[in-house]
Amino acid sequence: MDSLGITIDRIGDDAVLVALTGELDLSRAYTFDEEMRRLEAQHPEAIVLDLRELNFLDSAGLGRVLALHRRARRDGRRLVVVRGCRAVQRLFAITALDVRLEMVSDPQAALPPAA
């Protein structure tokens, strides 16, 4: 069983890259949620959630991503999701969240073009 790794780095002027590794499942969903709430308290303008190294996502993890999306909309924050592996993307597709959330293939695509 893989653990959940969460790496948080600043990118751009006021954006934060959150890279997940391992598994985001029922046993780790609320740890993820707590970390995201701490991050949100710093008021970044954008959160880029990188799922490229996430091996597994279940409905509990997906629920926490959706909660992050709802809070971002409520607070006027942009949330961009970097697509994950086929199994992870399948869950987004069957729930139609792949069309509801802003999704990109590369974290750099979430940043505004350099002036």
Protein Blocks (a to p, Z undefined) as FASTA:
>chain_A
ZZdddddddehjkbccdddehjadfklmmmmmmmmmmmmmnopabdcddfklpcbdcfkl
mmmmmmmmmmmmmnopacddddddfklmmmmmmnommmmpccdfbfklmpccdZZ
